[in-house]
Amino acid sequence: VRNPLAGIRAAAQLIARGGDNEATELATLICAEVDRIGRLTDRIDPLAGVGPGKPESFNVHEVLERVRALVGPTAPEIRIKERYDPSLPLVSGDFDQLIQAFLNVAKNSVEALAARGDAEIAFVTGFRPGVHVRSAPDSAARAQLEVQIVDNGPGLHPDIADRLFEPFATTKSGGMGLGLAVVAGIVARHQGRVEVESKPGRTAFRILLPIDPEARE
């Protein structure tokens, strides 16, 4: 894995040196994603999958903006909107893994919106200072921030709605059914919770993440 990644990164750096502003921006994004894949690869345990990573504090909007930058060029026909709460406290977690979690949800929305003329995805964030969630019976209840990824697609297929986050659950031709299972695993490792509400014309994935304890007021 590392050898082809090194070649991709080197090619992107060459593009950035001689390209216009748009090419340079995309080449920089390629380099950042190659570096992220490299960090995730370094943490793979052959017997247990991706490890927990190194926690750091950051604004979740940084994660969402990376996801938007990755999804936008692949689906230019889809309008992507953001409704961000500017007062959000920081979260503590693995930056790379949370990118992957939100990216998997966003890609799921993109696939659901195929061939729609009014396709739209919204990234919505909010802080619920009165809401505290206990991730385990013996753990402390922690304040939560909320991230929603909402699309105006046809809604979830009834055959899959009840087992959406199970491995290999899919109705897509050629799909493996692992994307949302990975989301559930990453969110669980961050002591969060993922929920979904769906009906024709609106599907909303809601991810709750505990805030950084040091950021609590």
Disulfide bonds with the S-S distance in Angstrom:
none
